[in-house]
Each structure stands twice: as C-alpha cells, then as structure tokens.
Amino acid sequence: MSDNNQQPGQINIELDEKVAEGIYSNLAIINHSASEFVLDFVTLMPGVPKAKVKSRIILTPQHAKRLLKAIGENIHRFEVAHGEIKDSDQPQVPLSFGPTGQA
C-alpha cells in the first residue's frame, strides 16, 4: 500500500513474517508498579517443571486499561458469534519467578 493512499490520521502498521507467526502462551503473569504494567507470556508444558517467558509487554497504566477494555469487547463479540467461552478450573501452578521489584 502506497503512503499516497493513506487517509489523514491513519497509522501505517507493518507486520514482519517472524512477528506474524506469533508465540503460543498458556500462562500470563502480570505485575505492576505505579508507572507501568508488565505482562509476561509463558508456555507451560505438562510434566516440565521449568518454563521460560516467551514474550514481555510493558504498558503504561492507561494503555493497560485500554487493552482490558479492547479484550473485553472482543470476547463479547466472539461469544455472540460462537457461544460462551467456558472457563475451566485449572490447578494453581506454583511459580518461582525470580526477584520482584518496582520500576
């Protein structure tokens, strides 16, 4: 798409192939300080006692709240189209997540 076709106020977002592949995550760990929210996405495999953070996203509190709203709206639209998402009871996973601190 040429920049000449871009509407005023529109943002041109690029997505390279590696990022487009995505990263599977079945565990998210959320921490926060007064100035930021840190979302760590982990892939936890059954029977494997150790897991690594695969991706970390750092957000301002305002962006974290906007993300919460956007995810809520998308879950609502998904459930209207496909039915209620069942929240299965999962056992608590004991986490050892290194030192904790504040930014």
C-alpha positions, 0 to 999 in steps of 0.5 A: 500500500502506497503512503499516497493512499493513506487517509489523514490520521491513519497509522501505517502498521507493518507486520514482519513474517517472524512477528506474524507467526506469533508465540503460543502462551498458556500462562500470563503473569502480570505485575505492576508498579505505579508507572507501568504494567508488565505482562509476561507470556509463558508456555507451560508444558505438562510434566516440565517443571521449568518454563521460560517467558516467551514474550514481555509487554510493558504498558503504561497504566492507561494503555493497560486499561485500554487493552482490558477494555479492547479484550473485553469487547472482543470476547463479547463479540466472539461469544455472540458469534460462537457461544460462551467461552467456558472457563475451566478450573485449572490447578494453581501452578506454583511459580518461582519467578525470580526477584520482584521489584518496582520500576 
